[in-house]
Amino acid sequence: MQSVLIAPAKYFFLFIPTVVFSILIPIAGIGVFAYIMAIRMAPLVKAAPDS
């Protein structure tokens, strides 16, 4: 009897190994999060201190 689970590292999506997507998707998510946080923090960093 064959195993029901399929190893994702053995398959391709758009001629790219799926293990590459397993690495790129979290890196892209972290990059987008850092970009959004940088945009949101910019006004706080540029603000003048209270007197």
mmCIF file of the N, C-alpha and C atoms, coordinates in Angstrom:
data_MODEL
# 
_entry.id   MODEL 
# 
loop_
_atom_site.group_PDB 
_atom_site.id 
_atom_site.type_symbol 
_atom_site.label_atom_id 
_atom_site.label_alt_id 
_atom_site.label_comp_id 
_atom_site.label_asym_id 
_atom_site.label_entity_id 
_atom_site.label_seq_id 
_atom_site.pdbx_PDB_ins_code 
_atom_site.Cartn_x 
_atom_site.Cartn_y 
_atom_site.Cartn_z 
_atom_site.occupancy 
_atom_site.B_iso_or_equiv 
_atom_site.pdbx_formal_charge 
_atom_site.auth_seq_id 
_atom_site.auth_comp_id 
_atom_site.auth_asym_id 
_atom_site.auth_atom_id 
_atom_site.pdbx_PDB_model_num 
ATOM 1   N N  . MET A 1 1  ? 0.846  -1.188 0.000   1.00 0.00 ? 1  MET A N  1 
ATOM 2   C CA . MET A 1 1  ? 0.000  0.000  0.000   1.00 0.00 ? 1  MET A CA 1 
ATOM 3   C C  . MET A 1 1  ? 0.885  1.243  0.000   1.00 0.00 ? 1  MET A C  1 
ATOM 4   N N  . GLN A 1 2  ? 0.529  2.227  -0.815  1.00 0.00 ? 2  GLN A N  1 
ATOM 5   C CA . GLN A 1 2  ? 1.321  3.452  -0.911  1.00 0.00 ? 2  GLN A CA 1 
ATOM 6   C C  . GLN A 1 2  ? 0.958  4.419  0.204   1.00 0.00 ? 2  GLN A C  1 
ATOM 7   N N  . SER A 1 3  ? 1.909  5.275  0.504   1.00 0.00 ? 3  SER A N  1 
ATOM 8   C CA . SER A 1 3  ? 1.681  6.304  1.509   1.00 0.00 ? 3  SER A CA 1 
ATOM 9   C C  . SER A 1 3  ? 0.721  7.360  0.963   1.00 0.00 ? 3  SER A C  1 
ATOM 10  N N  . VAL A 1 4  ? -0.128 7.873  1.812   1.00 0.00 ? 4  VAL A N  1 
ATOM 11  C CA . VAL A 1 4  ? -1.090 8.893  1.406   1.00 0.00 ? 4  VAL A CA 1 
ATOM 12  C C  . VAL A 1 4  ? -0.435 10.269 1.355   1.00 0.00 ? 4  VAL A C  1 
ATOM 13  N N  . LEU A 1 5  ? 0.565  10.477 2.194   1.00 0.00 ? 5  LEU A N  1 
ATOM 14  C CA . LEU A 1 5  ? 1.230  11.777 2.238   1.00 0.00 ? 5  LEU A CA 1 
ATOM 15  C C  . LEU A 1 5  ? 2.172  11.918 1.056   1.00 0.00 ? 5  LEU A C  1 
ATOM 16  N N  . ILE A 1 6  ? 2.207  13.110 0.484   1.00 0.00 ? 6  ILE A N  1 
ATOM 17  C CA . ILE A 1 6  ? 3.071  13.396 -0.659  1.00 0.00 ? 6  ILE A CA 1 
ATOM 18  C C  . ILE A 1 6  ? 4.135  14.387 -0.191  1.00 0.00 ? 6  ILE A C  1 
ATOM 19  N N  . ALA A 1 7  ? 5.384  14.066 -0.421  1.00 0.00 ? 7  ALA A N  1 
ATOM 20  C CA . ALA A 1 7  ? 6.474  14.958 -0.042  1.00 0.00 ? 7  ALA A CA 1 
ATOM 21  C C  . ALA A 1 7  ? 6.498  16.163 -0.982  1.00 0.00 ? 7  ALA A C  1 
ATOM 22  N N  . PRO A 1 8  ? 6.313  17.383 -0.478  1.00 0.00 ? 8  PRO A N  1 
ATOM 23  C CA . PRO A 1 8  ? 6.253  18.550 -1.359  1.00 0.00 ? 8  PRO A CA 1 
ATOM 24  C C  . PRO A 1 8  ? 7.589  18.875 -2.018  1.00 0.00 ? 8  PRO A C  1 
ATOM 25  N N  . ALA A 1 9  ? 8.698  18.422 -1.459  1.00 0.00 ? 9  ALA A N  1 
ATOM 26  C CA . ALA A 1 9  ? 10.009 18.762 -2.012  1.00 0.00 ? 9  ALA A CA 1 
ATOM 27  C C  . ALA A 1 9  ? 10.284 18.041 -3.325  1.00 0.00 ? 9  ALA A C  1 
ATOM 28  N N  . LYS A 1 10 ? 9.495  17.044 -3.666  1.00 0.00 ? 10 LYS A N  1 
ATOM 29  C CA . LYS A 1 10 ? 9.738  16.278 -4.873  1.00 0.00 ? 10 LYS A CA 1 
ATOM 30  C C  . LYS A 1 10 ? 8.943  16.787 -6.064  1.00 0.00 ? 10 LYS A C  1 
ATOM 31  N N  . TYR A 1 11 ? 8.203  17.842 -5.917  1.00 0.00 ? 11 TYR A N  1 
ATOM 32  C CA . TYR A 1 11 ? 7.321  18.306 -6.979  1.00 0.00 ? 11 TYR A CA 1 
ATOM 33  C C  . TYR A 1 11 ? 7.666  19.724 -7.411  1.00 0.00 ? 11 TYR A C  1 
ATOM 34  N N  . PHE A 1 12 ? 7.159  20.094 -8.573  1.00 0.00 ? 12 PHE A N  1 
ATOM 35  C CA . PHE A 1 12 ? 7.445  21.395 -9.155  1.00 0.00 ? 12 PHE A CA 1 
ATOM 36  C C  . PHE A 1 12 ? 6.152  22.168 -9.375  1.00 0.00 ? 12 PHE A C  1 
ATOM 37  N N  . PHE A 1 13 ? 6.243  23.492 -9.295  1.00 0.00 ? 13 PHE A N  1 
ATOM 38  C CA . PHE A 1 13 ? 5.137  24.387 -9.603  1.00 0.00 ? 13 PHE A CA 1 
ATOM 39  C C  . PHE A 1 13 ? 5.702  25.482 -10.499 1.00 0.00 ? 13 PHE A C  1 
ATOM 40  N N  . LEU A 1 14 ? 5.195  25.593 -11.712 1.00 0.00 ? 14 LEU A N  1 
ATOM 41  C CA . LEU A 1 14 ? 5.718  26.521 -12.724 1.00 0.00 ? 14 LEU A CA 1 
ATOM 42  C C  . LEU A 1 14 ? 7.207  26.280 -12.959 1.00 0.00 ? 14 LEU A C  1 
ATOM 43  N N  . PHE A 1 15 ? 7.599  25.019 -13.022 1.00 0.00 ? 15 PHE A N  1 
ATOM 44  C CA . PHE A 1 15 ? 8.970  24.579 -13.265 1.00 0.00 ? 15 PHE A CA 1 
ATOM 45  C C  . PHE A 1 15 ? 9.940  25.005 -12.165 1.00 0.00 ? 15 PHE A C  1 
ATOM 46  N N  . ILE A 1 16 ? 9.419  25.333 -10.997 1.00 0.00 ? 16 ILE A N  1 
ATOM 47  C CA . ILE A 1 16 ? 10.247 25.700 -9.847  1.00 0.00 ? 16 ILE A CA 1 
ATOM 48  C C  . ILE A 1 16 ? 9.971  24.680 -8.750  1.00 0.00 ? 16 ILE A C  1 
ATOM 49  N N  . PRO A 1 17 ? 11.012 24.142 -8.111  1.00 0.00 ? 17 PRO A N  1 
ATOM 50  C CA . PRO A 1 17 ? 10.766 23.180 -7.032  1.00 0.00 ? 17 PRO A CA 1 
ATOM 51  C C  . PRO A 1 17 ? 9.958  23.817 -5.893  1.00 0.00 ? 17 PRO A C  1 
ATOM 52  N N  . THR A 1 18 ? 9.037  23.083 -5.343  1.00 0.00 ? 18 THR A N  1 
ATOM 53  C CA . THR A 1 18 ? 8.171  23.638 -4.298  1.00 0.00 ? 18 THR A CA 1 
ATOM 54  C C  . THR A 1 18 ? 8.938  23.990 -3.035  1.00 0.00 ? 18 THR A C  1 
ATOM 55  N N  . VAL A 1 19 ? 10.089 23.368 -2.825  1.00 0.00 ? 19 VAL A N  1 
ATOM 56  C CA . VAL A 1 19 ? 10.877 23.715 -1.637  1.00 0.00 ? 19 VAL A CA 1 
ATOM 57  C C  . VAL A 1 19 ? 11.371 25.162 -1.736  1.00 0.00 ? 19 VAL A C  1 
ATOM 58  N N  . VAL A 1 20 ? 11.547 25.676 -2.951  1.00 0.00 ? 20 VAL A N  1 
ATOM 59  C CA . VAL A 1 20 ? 11.949 27.074 -3.128  1.00 0.00 ? 20 VAL A CA 1 
ATOM 60  C C  . VAL A 1 20 ? 10.828 27.993 -2.644  1.00 0.00 ? 20 VAL A C  1 
ATOM 61  N N  . PHE A 1 21 ? 9.583  27.645 -2.958  1.00 0.00 ? 21 PHE A N  1 
ATOM 62  C CA . PHE A 1 21 ? 8.459  28.444 -2.466  1.00 0.00 ? 21 PHE A CA 1 
ATOM 63  C C  . PHE A 1 21 ? 8.357  28.390 -0.949  1.00 0.00 ? 21 PHE A C  1 
ATOM 64  N N  . SER A 1 22 ? 8.721  27.268 -0.366  1.00 0.00 ? 22 SER A N  1 
ATOM 65  C CA . SER A 1 22 ? 8.692  27.138 1.089   1.00 0.00 ? 22 SER A CA 1 
ATOM 66  C C  . SER A 1 22 ? 9.672  28.091 1.753   1.00 0.00 ? 22 SER A C  1 
ATOM 67  N N  . ILE A 1 23 ? 10.674 28.503 1.019   1.00 0.00 ? 23 ILE A N  1 
ATOM 68  C CA . ILE A 1 23 ? 11.653 29.453 1.560   1.00 0.00 ? 23 ILE A CA 1 
ATOM 69  C C  . ILE A 1 23 ? 11.290 30.882 1.170   1.00 0.00 ? 23 ILE A C  1 
ATOM 70  N N  . LEU A 1 24 ? 10.855 31.087 -0.068  1.00 0.00 ? 24 LEU A N  1 
ATOM 71  C CA . LEU A 1 24 ? 10.599 32.440 -0.562  1.00 0.00 ? 24 LEU A CA 1 
ATOM 72  C C  . LEU A 1 24 ? 9.363  33.091 0.038   1.00 0.00 ? 24 LEU A C  1 
ATOM 73  N N  . ILE A 1 25 ? 8.321  32.328 0.281   1.00 0.00 ? 25 ILE A N  1 
ATOM 74  C CA . ILE A 1 25 ? 7.076  32.915 0.798   1.00 0.00 ? 25 ILE A CA 1 
ATOM 75  C C  . ILE A 1 25 ? 7.275  33.526 2.190   1.00 0.00 ? 25 ILE A C  1 
ATOM 76  N N  . PRO A 1 26 ? 7.909  32.839 3.150   1.00 0.00 ? 26 PRO A N  1 
ATOM 77  C CA . PRO A 1 26 ? 8.142  33.495 4.448   1.00 0.00 ? 26 PRO A CA 1 
ATOM 78  C C  . PRO A 1 26 ? 9.085  34.699 4.343   1.00 0.00 ? 26 PRO A C  1 
ATOM 79  N N  . ILE A 1 27 ? 10.101 34.611 3.480   1.00 0.00 ? 27 ILE A N  1 
ATOM 80  C CA . ILE A 1 27 ? 11.019 35.744 3.321   1.00 0.00 ? 27 ILE A CA 1 
ATOM 81  C C  . ILE A 1 27 ? 10.275 36.944 2.740   1.00 0.00 ? 27 ILE A C  1 
ATOM 82  N N  . ALA A 1 28 ? 9.410  36.708 1.757   1.00 0.00 ? 28 ALA A N  1 
ATOM 83  C CA . ALA A 1 28 ? 8.619  37.800 1.182   1.00 0.00 ? 28 ALA A CA 1 
ATOM 84  C C  . ALA A 1 28 ? 7.676  38.390 2.230   1.00 0.00 ? 28 ALA A C  1 
ATOM 85  N N  . GLY A 1 29 ? 7.080  37.545 3.056   1.00 0.00 ? 29 GLY A N  1 
ATOM 86  C CA . GLY A 1 29 ? 6.190  38.032 4.115   1.00 0.00 ? 29 GLY A CA 1 
ATOM 87  C C  . GLY A 1 29 ? 6.919  38.900 5.117   1.00 0.00 ? 29 GLY A C  1 
ATOM 88  N N  . ILE A 1 30 ? 8.113  38.477 5.505   1.00 0.00 ? 30 ILE A N  1 
ATOM 89  C CA . ILE A 1 30 ? 8.911  39.271 6.446   1.00 0.00 ? 30 ILE A CA 1 
ATOM 90  C C  . ILE A 1 30 ? 9.308  40.597 5.805   1.00 0.00 ? 30 ILE A C  1 
ATOM 91  N N  . GLY A 1 31 ? 9.650  40.569 4.514   1.00 0.00 ? 31 GLY A N  1 
ATOM 92  C CA . GLY A 1 31 ? 10.015 41.796 3.812   1.00 0.00 ? 31 GLY A CA 1 
ATOM 93  C C  . GLY A 1 31 ? 8.859  42.781 3.722   1.00 0.00 ? 31 GLY A C  1 
ATOM 94  N N  . VAL A 1 32 ? 7.677  42.288 3.398   1.00 0.00 ? 32 VAL A N  1 
ATOM 95  C CA . VAL A 1 32 ? 6.492  43.155 3.318   1.00 0.00 ? 32 VAL A CA 1 
ATOM 96  C C  . VAL A 1 32 ? 6.148  43.716 4.694   1.00 0.00 ? 32 VAL A C  1 
ATOM 97  N N  . PHE A 1 33 ? 6.248  42.884 5.723   1.00 0.00 ? 33 PHE A N  1 
ATOM 98  C CA . PHE A 1 33 ? 5.978  43.353 7.084   1.00 0.00 ? 33 PHE A CA 1 
ATOM 99  C C  . PHE A 1 33 ? 6.967  44.452 7.482   1.00 0.00 ? 33 PHE A C  1 
ATOM 100 N N  . ALA A 1 34 ? 8.252  44.256 7.201   1.00 0.00 ? 34 ALA A N  1 
ATOM 101 C CA . ALA A 1 34 ? 9.261  45.257 7.551   1.00 0.00 ? 34 ALA A CA 1 
ATOM 102 C C  . ALA A 1 34 ? 9.022  46.559 6.791   1.00 0.00 ? 34 ALA A C  1 
ATOM 103 N N  . TYR A 1 35 ? 8.638  46.454 5.517   1.00 0.00 ? 35 TYR A N  1 
ATOM 104 C CA . TYR A 1 35 ? 8.353  47.657 4.725   1.00 0.00 ? 35 TYR A CA 1 
ATOM 105 C C  . TYR A 1 35 ? 7.165  48.427 5.296   1.00 0.00 ? 35 TYR A C  1 
ATOM 106 N N  . ILE A 1 36 ? 6.087  47.733 5.629   1.00 0.00 ? 36 ILE A N  1 
ATOM 107 C CA . ILE A 1 36 ? 4.906  48.391 6.188   1.00 0.00 ? 36 ILE A CA 1 
ATOM 108 C C  . ILE A 1 36 ? 5.229  49.035 7.536   1.00 0.00 ? 36 ILE A C  1 
ATOM 109 N N  . MET A 1 37 ? 5.988  48.332 8.370   1.00 0.00 ? 37 MET A N  1 
ATOM 110 C CA . MET A 1 37 ? 6.343  48.895 9.667   1.00 0.00 ? 37 MET A CA 1 
ATOM 111 C C  . MET A 1 37 ? 7.248  50.112 9.515   1.00 0.00 ? 37 MET A C  1 
ATOM 112 N N  . ALA A 1 38 ? 8.146  50.093 8.536   1.00 0.00 ? 38 ALA A N  1 
ATOM 113 C CA . ALA A 1 38 ? 9.013  51.248 8.303   1.00 0.00 ? 38 ALA A CA 1 
ATOM 114 C C  . ALA A 1 38 ? 8.195  52.466 7.878   1.00 0.00 ? 38 ALA A C  1 
ATOM 115 N N  . ILE A 1 39 ? 7.200  52.257 7.036   1.00 0.00 ? 39 ILE A N  1 
ATOM 116 C CA . ILE A 1 39 ? 6.339  53.364 6.610   1.00 0.00 ? 39 ILE A CA 1 
ATOM 117 C C  . ILE A 1 39 ? 5.545  53.910 7.799   1.00 0.00 ? 39 ILE A C  1 
ATOM 118 N N  . ARG A 1 40 ? 5.050  53.014 8.651   1.00 0.00 ? 40 ARG A N  1 
ATOM 119 C CA . ARG A 1 40 ? 4.251  53.470 9.795   1.00 0.00 ? 40 ARG A CA 1 
ATOM 120 C C  . ARG A 1 40 ? 5.100  54.147 10.872  1.00 0.00 ? 40 ARG A C  1 
ATOM 121 N N  . MET A 1 41 ? 6.360  53.761 10.982  1.00 0.00 ? 41 MET A N  1 
ATOM 122 C CA . MET A 1 41 ? 7.226  54.333 12.008  1.00 0.00 ? 41 MET A CA 1 
ATOM 123 C C  . MET A 1 41 ? 7.874  55.639 11.567  1.00 0.00 ? 41 MET A C  1 
ATOM 124 N N  . ALA A 1 42 ? 7.920  55.916 10.275  1.00 0.00 ? 42 ALA A N  1 
ATOM 125 C CA . ALA A 1 42 ? 8.603  57.116 9.750   1.00 0.00 ? 42 ALA A CA 1 
ATOM 126 C C  . ALA A 1 42 ? 8.077  58.412 10.367  1.00 0.00 ? 42 ALA A C  1 
ATOM 127 N N  . PRO A 1 43 ? 6.765  58.638 10.471  1.00 0.00 ? 43 PRO A N  1 
ATOM 128 C CA . PRO A 1 43 ? 6.308  59.898 11.095  1.00 0.00 ? 43 PRO A CA 1 
ATOM 129 C C  . PRO A 1 43 ? 6.704  59.998 12.568  1.00 0.00 ? 43 PRO A C  1 
ATOM 130 N N  . LEU A 1 44 ? 6.750  58.883 13.258  1.00 0.00 ? 44 LEU A N  1 
ATOM 131 C CA . LEU A 1 44 ? 7.153  58.934 14.679  1.00 0.00 ? 44 LEU A CA 1 
ATOM 132 C C  . LEU A 1 44 ? 8.622  59.254 14.827  1.00 0.00 ? 44 LEU A C  1 
ATOM 133 N N  . VAL A 1 45 ? 9.441  58.763 13.931  1.00 0.00 ? 45 VAL A N  1 
ATOM 134 C CA . VAL A 1 45 ? 10.871 59.026 14.004  1.00 0.00 ? 45 VAL A CA 1 
ATOM 135 C C  . VAL A 1 45 ? 11.183 60.465 13.608  1.00 0.00 ? 45 VAL A C  1 
ATOM 136 N N  . LYS A 1 46 ? 10.437 61.009 12.652  1.00 0.00 ? 46 LYS A N  1 
ATOM 137 C CA . LYS A 1 46 ? 10.683 62.387 12.168  1.00 0.00 ? 46 LYS A CA 1 
ATOM 138 C C  . LYS A 1 46 ? 10.048 63.438 13.069  1.00 0.00 ? 46 LYS A C  1 
ATOM 139 N N  . ALA A 1 47 ? 9.199  63.062 13.972  1.00 0.00 ? 47 ALA A N  1 
ATOM 140 C CA . ALA A 1 47 ? 8.487  64.023 14.812  1.00 0.00 ? 47 ALA A CA 1 
ATOM 141 C C  . ALA A 1 47 ? 9.455  64.732 15.769  1.00 0.00 ? 47 ALA A C  1 
ATOM 142 N N  . ALA A 1 48 ? 9.126  65.986 16.050  1.00 0.00 ? 48 ALA A N  1 
ATOM 143 C CA . ALA A 1 48 ? 9.934  66.768 17.000  1.00 0.00 ? 48 ALA A CA 1 
ATOM 144 C C  . ALA A 1 48 ? 9.572  66.353 18.423  1.00 0.00 ? 48 ALA A C  1 
ATOM 145 N N  . PRO A 1 49 ? 10.551 66.366 19.308  1.00 0.00 ? 49 PRO A N  1 
ATOM 146 C CA . PRO A 1 49 ? 10.269 66.013 20.700  1.00 0.00 ? 49 PRO A CA 1 
ATOM 147 C C  . PRO A 1 49 ? 9.424  67.103 21.387  1.00 0.00 ? 49 PRO A C  1 
ATOM 148 N N  . ASP A 1 50 ? 8.715  66.700 22.432  1.00 0.00 ? 50 ASP A N  1 
ATOM 149 C CA . ASP A 1 50 ? 7.926  67.657 23.206  1.00 0.00 ? 50 ASP A CA 1 
ATOM 150 C C  . ASP A 1 50 ? 8.864  68.581 23.970  1.00 0.00 ? 50 ASP A C  1 
ATOM 151 N N  . SER A 1 51 ? 8.411  69.812 24.136  1.00 0.00 ? 51 SER A N  1 
ATOM 152 C CA . SER A 1 51 ? 9.237  70.771 24.879  1.00 0.00 ? 51 SER A CA 1 
ATOM 153 C C  . SER A 1 51 ? 8.933  70.698 26.369  1.00 0.00 ? 51 SER A C  1 
# 
